[in-house]
Amino acid sequence: MGKVVLKVLDSPNVNFSSLKGAAAQLLSHLGISPKPEATSLAEYLLKNQLQL
């Protein structure tokens, strides 16, 4: 059986540059290439604290 491994991401604050960094980290953990569309979606999910 497979195991679920949870990873903790650095929590972004309102600062735009840290949000970009956290979005890049999220995409990296998910194995998604950092295309502009994927980055925008990751930033939106993190900014609005939506669960993945």
mmCIF file of the N, C-alpha and C atoms, coordinates in Angstrom:
data_MODEL
# 
_entry.id   MODEL 
# 
loop_
_atom_site.group_PDB 
_atom_site.id 
_atom_site.type_symbol 
_atom_site.label_atom_id 
_atom_site.label_alt_id 
_atom_site.label_comp_id 
_atom_site.label_asym_id 
_atom_site.label_entity_id 
_atom_site.label_seq_id 
_atom_site.pdbx_PDB_ins_code 
_atom_site.Cartn_x 
_atom_site.Cartn_y 
_atom_site.Cartn_z 
_atom_site.occupancy 
_atom_site.B_iso_or_equiv 
_atom_site.pdbx_formal_charge 
_atom_site.auth_seq_id 
_atom_site.auth_comp_id 
_atom_site.auth_asym_id 
_atom_site.auth_atom_id 
_atom_site.pdbx_PDB_model_num 
ATOM 1   N N  . MET A 1 1  ? 0.828  -1.197 0.000   1.00 0.00 ? 1  MET A N  1 
ATOM 2   C CA . MET A 1 1  ? 0.000  0.000  0.000   1.00 0.00 ? 1  MET A CA 1 
ATOM 3   C C  . MET A 1 1  ? 0.861  1.245  0.000   1.00 0.00 ? 1  MET A C  1 
ATOM 4   N N  . GLY A 1 2  ? 0.345  2.295  -0.628  1.00 0.00 ? 2  GLY A N  1 
ATOM 5   C CA . GLY A 1 2  ? 1.042  3.579  -0.653  1.00 0.00 ? 2  GLY A CA 1 
ATOM 6   C C  . GLY A 1 2  ? 0.849  4.335  0.643   1.00 0.00 ? 2  GLY A C  1 
ATOM 7   N N  . LYS A 1 3  ? 1.726  5.274  0.893   1.00 0.00 ? 3  LYS A N  1 
ATOM 8   C CA . LYS A 1 3  ? 1.625  6.101  2.090   1.00 0.00 ? 3  LYS A CA 1 
ATOM 9   C C  . LYS A 1 3  ? 1.378  7.539  1.677   1.00 0.00 ? 3  LYS A C  1 
ATOM 10  N N  . VAL A 1 4  ? 0.675  8.258  2.505   1.00 0.00 ? 4  VAL A N  1 
ATOM 11  C CA . VAL A 1 4  ? 0.461  9.688  2.304   1.00 0.00 ? 4  VAL A CA 1 
ATOM 12  C C  . VAL A 1 4  ? 1.538  10.413 3.086   1.00 0.00 ? 4  VAL A C  1 
ATOM 13  N N  . VAL A 1 5  ? 2.265  11.278 2.403   1.00 0.00 ? 5  VAL A N  1 
ATOM 14  C CA . VAL A 1 5  ? 3.301  12.059 3.049   1.00 0.00 ? 5  VAL A CA 1 
ATOM 15  C C  . VAL A 1 5  ? 2.899  13.530 2.976   1.00 0.00 ? 5  VAL A C  1 
ATOM 16  N N  . LEU A 1 6  ? 2.775  14.144 4.133   1.00 0.00 ? 6  LEU A N  1 
ATOM 17  C CA . LEU A 1 6  ? 2.390  15.556 4.191   1.00 0.00 ? 6  LEU A CA 1 
ATOM 18  C C  . LEU A 1 6  ? 3.641  16.417 4.268   1.00 0.00 ? 6  LEU A C  1 
ATOM 19  N N  . LYS A 1 7  ? 3.629  17.542 3.588   1.00 0.00 ? 7  LYS A N  1 
ATOM 20  C CA . LYS A 1 7  ? 4.734  18.493 3.631   1.00 0.00 ? 7  LYS A CA 1 
ATOM 21  C C  . LYS A 1 7  ? 4.193  19.830 4.091   1.00 0.00 ? 7  LYS A C  1 
ATOM 22  N N  . VAL A 1 8  ? 4.989  20.522 4.867   1.00 0.00 ? 8  VAL A N  1 
ATOM 23  C CA . VAL A 1 8  ? 4.603  21.840 5.365   1.00 0.00 ? 8  VAL A CA 1 
ATOM 24  C C  . VAL A 1 8  ? 5.240  22.889 4.470   1.00 0.00 ? 8  VAL A C  1 
ATOM 25  N N  . LEU A 1 9  ? 4.435  23.804 3.980   1.00 0.00 ? 9  LEU A N  1 
ATOM 26  C CA . LEU A 1 9  ? 4.931  24.917 3.189   1.00 0.00 ? 9  LEU A CA 1 
ATOM 27  C C  . LEU A 1 9  ? 5.092  26.129 4.090   1.00 0.00 ? 9  LEU A C  1 
ATOM 28  N N  . ASP A 1 10 ? 6.064  26.984 3.744   1.00 0.00 ? 10 ASP A N  1 
ATOM 29  C CA . ASP A 1 10 ? 6.183  28.244 4.461   1.00 0.00 ? 10 ASP A CA 1 
ATOM 30  C C  . ASP A 1 10 ? 4.911  29.034 4.249   1.00 0.00 ? 10 ASP A C  1 
ATOM 31  N N  . SER A 1 11 ? 4.372  29.564 5.317   1.00 0.00 ? 11 SER A N  1 
ATOM 32  C CA . SER A 1 11 ? 3.109  30.294 5.236   1.00 0.00 ? 11 SER A CA 1 
ATOM 33  C C  . SER A 1 11 ? 3.336  31.675 4.648   1.00 0.00 ? 11 SER A C  1 
ATOM 34  N N  . PRO A 1 12 ? 2.677  31.971 3.527   1.00 0.00 ? 12 PRO A N  1 
ATOM 35  C CA . PRO A 1 12 ? 2.847  33.316 2.956   1.00 0.00 ? 12 PRO A CA 1 
ATOM 36  C C  . PRO A 1 12 ? 2.051  34.346 3.745   1.00 0.00 ? 12 PRO A C  1 
ATOM 37  N N  . ASN A 1 13 ? 2.617  35.539 3.861   1.00 0.00 ? 13 ASN A N  1 
ATOM 38  C CA . ASN A 1 13 ? 1.846  36.626 4.461   1.00 0.00 ? 13 ASN A CA 1 
ATOM 39  C C  . ASN A 1 13 ? 1.345  37.505 3.324   1.00 0.00 ? 13 ASN A C  1 
ATOM 40  N N  . VAL A 1 14 ? 1.011  38.711 3.613   1.00 0.00 ? 14 VAL A N  1 
ATOM 41  C CA . VAL A 1 14 ? 0.445  39.579 2.592   1.00 0.00 ? 14 VAL A CA 1 
ATOM 42  C C  . VAL A 1 14 ? 1.508  40.035 1.584   1.00 0.00 ? 14 VAL A C  1 
ATOM 43  N N  . ASN A 1 15 ? 2.773  39.885 1.937   1.00 0.00 ? 15 ASN A N  1 
ATOM 44  C CA . ASN A 1 15 ? 3.881  40.311 1.080   1.00 0.00 ? 15 ASN A CA 1 
ATOM 45  C C  . ASN A 1 15 ? 3.837  39.544 -0.232  1.00 0.00 ? 15 ASN A C  1 
ATOM 46  N N  . PHE A 1 16 ? 3.827  40.262 -1.352  1.00 0.00 ? 16 PHE A N  1 
ATOM 47  C CA . PHE A 1 16 ? 3.680  39.662 -2.680  1.00 0.00 ? 16 PHE A CA 1 
ATOM 48  C C  . PHE A 1 16 ? 4.843  38.742 -3.021  1.00 0.00 ? 16 PHE A C  1 
ATOM 49  N N  . SER A 1 17 ? 6.075  39.124 -2.650  1.00 0.00 ? 17 SER A N  1 
ATOM 50  C CA . SER A 1 17 ? 7.242  38.317 -3.013  1.00 0.00 ? 17 SER A CA 1 
ATOM 51  C C  . SER A 1 17 ? 7.237  36.981 -2.277  1.00 0.00 ? 17 SER A C  1 
ATOM 52  N N  . SER A 1 18 ? 6.812  36.946 -1.020  1.00 0.00 ? 18 SER A N  1 
ATOM 53  C CA . SER A 1 18 ? 6.780  35.673 -0.296  1.00 0.00 ? 18 SER A CA 1 
ATOM 54  C C  . SER A 1 18 ? 5.655  34.782 -0.821  1.00 0.00 ? 18 SER A C  1 
ATOM 55  N N  . LEU A 1 19 ? 4.583  35.377 -1.313  1.00 0.00 ? 19 LEU A N  1 
ATOM 56  C CA . LEU A 1 19 ? 3.496  34.606 -1.906  1.00 0.00 ? 19 LEU A CA 1 
ATOM 57  C C  . LEU A 1 19 ? 3.987  33.926 -3.179  1.00 0.00 ? 19 LEU A C  1 
ATOM 58  N N  . LYS A 1 20 ? 4.779  34.631 -3.982  1.00 0.00 ? 20 LYS A N  1 
ATOM 59  C CA . LYS A 1 20 ? 5.350  34.043 -5.198  1.00 0.00 ? 20 LYS A CA 1 
ATOM 60  C C  . LYS A 1 20 ? 6.268  32.880 -4.840  1.00 0.00 ? 20 LYS A C  1 
ATOM 61  N N  . GLY A 1 21 ? 7.049  33.037 -3.787  1.00 0.00 ? 21 GLY A N  1 
ATOM 62  C CA . GLY A 1 21 ? 7.952  31.971 -3.350  1.00 0.00 ? 21 GLY A CA 1 
ATOM 63  C C  . GLY A 1 21 ? 7.197  30.751 -2.864  1.00 0.00 ? 21 GLY A C  1 
ATOM 64  N N  . ALA A 1 22 ? 6.136  30.975 -2.094  1.00 0.00 ? 22 ALA A N  1 
ATOM 65  C CA . ALA A 1 22 ? 5.327  29.867 -1.597  1.00 0.00 ? 22 ALA A CA 1 
ATOM 66  C C  . ALA A 1 22 ? 4.604  29.173 -2.746  1.00 0.00 ? 22 ALA A C  1 
ATOM 67  N N  . ALA A 1 23 ? 4.161  29.940 -3.739  1.00 0.00 ? 23 ALA A N  1 
ATOM 68  C CA . ALA A 1 23 ? 3.500  29.346 -4.908  1.00 0.00 ? 23 ALA A CA 1 
ATOM 69  C C  . ALA A 1 23 ? 4.485  28.482 -5.689  1.00 0.00 ? 23 ALA A C  1 
ATOM 70  N N  . ALA A 1 24 ? 5.706  28.967 -5.847  1.00 0.00 ? 24 ALA A N  1 
ATOM 71  C CA . ALA A 1 24 ? 6.736  28.182 -6.536  1.00 0.00 ? 24 ALA A CA 1 
ATOM 72  C C  . ALA A 1 24 ? 7.037  26.901 -5.768  1.00 0.00 ? 24 ALA A C  1 
ATOM 73  N N  . GLN A 1 25 ? 7.073  26.994 -4.447  1.00 0.00 ? 25 GLN A N  1 
ATOM 74  C CA . GLN A 1 25 ? 7.317  25.826 -3.602  1.00 0.00 ? 25 GLN A CA 1 
ATOM 75  C C  . GLN A 1 25 ? 6.170  24.820 -3.731  1.00 0.00 ? 25 GLN A C  1 
ATOM 76  N N  . LEU A 1 26 ? 4.944  25.296 -3.755  1.00 0.00 ? 26 LEU A N  1 
ATOM 77  C CA . LEU A 1 26 ? 3.784  24.429 -3.907  1.00 0.00 ? 26 LEU A CA 1 
ATOM 78  C C  . LEU A 1 26 ? 3.835  23.693 -5.243  1.00 0.00 ? 26 LEU A C  1 
ATOM 79  N N  . LEU A 1 27 ? 4.100  24.412 -6.317  1.00 0.00 ? 27 LEU A N  1 
ATOM 80  C CA . LEU A 1 27 ? 4.175  23.786 -7.637  1.00 0.00 ? 27 LEU A CA 1 
ATOM 81  C C  . LEU A 1 27 ? 5.287  22.743 -7.681  1.00 0.00 ? 27 LEU A C  1 
ATOM 82  N N  . SER A 1 28 ? 6.397  23.036 -7.049  1.00 0.00 ? 28 SER A N  1 
ATOM 83  C CA . SER A 1 28 ? 7.510  22.100 -7.012  1.00 0.00 ? 28 SER A CA 1 
ATOM 84  C C  . SER A 1 28 ? 7.117  20.825 -6.272  1.00 0.00 ? 28 SER A C  1 
ATOM 85  N N  . HIS A 1 29 ? 6.466  20.972 -5.126  1.00 0.00 ? 29 HIS A N  1 
ATOM 86  C CA . HIS A 1 29 ? 6.032  19.804 -4.345  1.00 0.00 ? 29 HIS A CA 1 
ATOM 87  C C  . HIS A 1 29 ? 5.016  18.967 -5.110  1.00 0.00 ? 29 HIS A C  1 
ATOM 88  N N  . LEU A 1 30 ? 4.189  19.615 -5.916  1.00 0.00 ? 30 LEU A N  1 
ATOM 89  C CA . LEU A 1 30 ? 3.172  18.889 -6.675  1.00 0.00 ? 30 LEU A CA 1 
ATOM 90  C C  . LEU A 1 30 ? 3.713  18.354 -8.004  1.00 0.00 ? 30 LEU A C  1 
ATOM 91  N N  . GLY A 1 31 ? 4.930  18.726 -8.349  1.00 0.00 ? 31 GLY A N  1 
ATOM 92  C CA . GLY A 1 31 ? 5.530  18.257 -9.595  1.00 0.00 ? 31 GLY A CA 1 
ATOM 93  C C  . GLY A 1 31 ? 4.935  18.909 -10.831 1.00 0.00 ? 31 GLY A C  1 
ATOM 94  N N  . ILE A 1 32 ? 4.489  20.154 -10.676 1.00 0.00 ? 32 ILE A N  1 
ATOM 95  C CA . ILE A 1 32 ? 3.871  20.891 -11.785 1.00 0.00 ? 32 ILE A CA 1 
ATOM 96  C C  . ILE A 1 32 ? 4.881  21.904 -12.299 1.00 0.00 ? 32 ILE A C  1 
ATOM 97  N N  . SER A 1 33 ? 5.030  21.983 -13.631 1.00 0.00 ? 33 SER A N  1 
ATOM 98  C CA . SER A 1 33 ? 5.971  22.956 -14.185 1.00 0.00 ? 33 SER A CA 1 
ATOM 99  C C  . SER A 1 33 ? 5.451  24.368 -13.922 1.00 0.00 ? 33 SER A C  1 
ATOM 100 N N  . PRO A 1 34 ? 6.362  25.284 -13.593 1.00 0.00 ? 34 PRO A N  1 
ATOM 101 C CA . PRO A 1 34 ? 5.949  26.641 -13.194 1.00 0.00 ? 34 PRO A CA 1 
ATOM 102 C C  . PRO A 1 34 ? 5.572  27.541 -14.363 1.00 0.00 ? 34 PRO A C  1 
ATOM 103 N N  . LYS A 1 35 ? 4.545  27.160 -15.085 1.00 0.00 ? 35 LYS A N  1 
ATOM 104 C CA . LYS A 1 35 ? 4.032  28.006 -16.162 1.00 0.00 ? 35 LYS A CA 1 
ATOM 105 C C  . LYS A 1 35 ? 3.241  29.159 -15.526 1.00 0.00 ? 35 LYS A C  1 
ATOM 106 N N  . PRO A 1 36 ? 3.096  30.270 -16.232 1.00 0.00 ? 36 PRO A N  1 
ATOM 107 C CA . PRO A 1 36 ? 2.383  31.421 -15.654 1.00 0.00 ? 36 PRO A CA 1 
ATOM 108 C C  . PRO A 1 36 ? 0.974  31.079 -15.162 1.00 0.00 ? 36 PRO A C  1 
ATOM 109 N N  . GLU A 1 37 ? 0.266  30.230 -15.888 1.00 0.00 ? 37 GLU A N  1 
ATOM 110 C CA . GLU A 1 37 ? -1.104 29.878 -15.484 1.00 0.00 ? 37 GLU A CA 1 
ATOM 111 C C  . GLU A 1 37 ? -1.094 29.085 -14.180 1.00 0.00 ? 37 GLU A C  1 
ATOM 112 N N  . ALA A 1 38 ? -0.176 28.135 -14.067 1.00 0.00 ? 38 ALA A N  1 
ATOM 113 C CA . ALA A 1 38 ? -0.086 27.320 -12.851 1.00 0.00 ? 38 ALA A CA 1 
ATOM 114 C C  . ALA A 1 38 ? 0.337  28.175 -11.665 1.00 0.00 ? 38 ALA A C  1 
ATOM 115 N N  . THR A 1 39 ? 1.269  29.092 -11.899 1.00 0.00 ? 39 THR A N  1 
ATOM 116 C CA . THR A 1 39 ? 1.723  29.974 -10.831 1.00 0.00 ? 39 THR A CA 1 
ATOM 117 C C  . THR A 1 39 ? 0.597  30.870 -10.343 1.00 0.00 ? 39 THR A C  1 
ATOM 118 N N  . SER A 1 40 ? -0.180 31.407 -11.269 1.00 0.00 ? 40 SER A N  1 
ATOM 119 C CA . SER A 1 40 ? -1.323 32.257 -10.883 1.00 0.00 ? 40 SER A CA 1 
ATOM 120 C C  . SER A 1 40 ? -2.343 31.477 -10.074 1.00 0.00 ? 40 SER A C  1 
ATOM 121 N N  . LEU A 1 41 ? -2.612 30.249 -10.477 1.00 0.00 ? 41 LEU A N  1 
ATOM 122 C CA . LEU A 1 41 ? -3.567 29.419 -9.735  1.00 0.00 ? 41 LEU A CA 1 
ATOM 123 C C  . LEU A 1 41 ? -3.038 29.104 -8.342  1.00 0.00 ? 41 LEU A C  1 
ATOM 124 N N  . ALA A 1 42 ? -1.767 28.754 -8.231  1.00 0.00 ? 42 ALA A N  1 
ATOM 125 C CA . ALA A 1 42 ? -1.182 28.450 -6.919  1.00 0.00 ? 42 ALA A CA 1 
ATOM 126 C C  . ALA A 1 42 ? -1.220 29.677 -6.011  1.00 0.00 ? 42 ALA A C  1 
ATOM 127 N N  . GLU A 1 43 ? -0.906 30.848 -6.566  1.00 0.00 ? 43 GLU A N  1 
ATOM 128 C CA . GLU A 1 43 ? -0.970 32.083 -5.780  1.00 0.00 ? 43 GLU A CA 1 
ATOM 129 C C  . GLU A 1 43 ? -2.395 32.347 -5.300  1.00 0.00 ? 43 GLU A C  1 
ATOM 130 N N  . TYR A 1 44 ? -3.372 32.119 -6.167  1.00 0.00 ? 44 TYR A N  1 
ATOM 131 C CA . TYR A 1 44 ? -4.776 32.323 -5.793  1.00 0.00 ? 44 TYR A CA 1 
ATOM 132 C C  . TYR A 1 44 ? -5.175 31.382 -4.655  1.00 0.00 ? 44 TYR A C  1 
ATOM 133 N N  . LEU A 1 45 ? -4.790 30.106 -4.778  1.00 0.00 ? 45 LEU A N  1 
ATOM 134 C CA . LEU A 1 45 ? -5.141 29.122 -3.753  1.00 0.00 ? 45 LEU A CA 1 
ATOM 135 C C  . LEU A 1 45 ? -4.508 29.487 -2.417  1.00 0.00 ? 45 LEU A C  1 
ATOM 136 N N  . LEU A 1 46 ? -3.249 29.911 -2.442  1.00 0.00 ? 46 LEU A N  1 
ATOM 137 C CA . LEU A 1 46 ? -2.570 30.266 -1.200  1.00 0.00 ? 46 LEU A CA 1 
ATOM 138 C C  . LEU A 1 46 ? -3.121 31.565 -0.619  1.00 0.00 ? 46 LEU A C  1 
ATOM 139 N N  . LYS A 1 47 ? -3.341 32.562 -1.458  1.00 0.00 ? 47 LYS A N  1 
ATOM 140 C CA . LYS A 1 47 ? -3.821 33.856 -0.984  1.00 0.00 ? 47 LYS A CA 1 
ATOM 141 C C  . LYS A 1 47 ? -5.201 33.729 -0.333  1.00 0.00 ? 47 LYS A C  1 
ATOM 142 N N  . ASN A 1 48 ? -6.040 32.893 -0.894  1.00 0.00 ? 48 ASN A N  1 
ATOM 143 C CA . ASN A 1 48 ? -7.387 32.720 -0.356  1.00 0.00 ? 48 ASN A CA 1 
ATOM 144 C C  . ASN A 1 48 ? -7.493 31.557 0.599   1.00 0.00 ? 48 ASN A C  1 
ATOM 145 N N  . GLN A 1 49 ? -6.348 30.940 0.926   1.00 0.00 ? 49 GLN A N  1 
ATOM 146 C CA . GLN A 1 49 ? -6.251 29.845 1.898   1.00 0.00 ? 49 GLN A CA 1 
ATOM 147 C C  . GLN A 1 49 ? -7.231 28.726 1.610   1.00 0.00 ? 49 GLN A C  1 
ATOM 148 N N  . LEU A 1 50 ? -7.322 28.368 0.323   1.00 0.00 ? 50 LEU A N  1 
ATOM 149 C CA . LEU A 1 50 ? -8.187 27.250 -0.076  1.00 0.00 ? 50 LEU A CA 1 
ATOM 150 C C  . LEU A 1 50 ? -7.447 25.939 0.149   1.00 0.00 ? 50 LEU A C  1 
ATOM 151 N N  . GLN A 1 51 ? -8.165 24.940 0.611   1.00 0.00 ? 51 GLN A N  1 
ATOM 152 C CA . GLN A 1 51 ? -7.555 23.638 0.882   1.00 0.00 ? 51 GLN A CA 1 
ATOM 153 C C  . GLN A 1 51 ? -7.314 22.894 -0.402  1.00 0.00 ? 51 GLN A C  1 
ATOM 154 N N  . LEU A 1 52 ? -6.198 22.193 -0.458  1.00 0.00 ? 52 LEU A N  1 
ATOM 155 C CA . LEU A 1 52 ? -5.860 21.384 -1.624  1.00 0.00 ? 52 LEU A CA 1 
ATOM 156 C C  . LEU A 1 52 ? -6.209 19.947 -1.361  1.00 0.00 ? 52 LEU A C  1 
# 
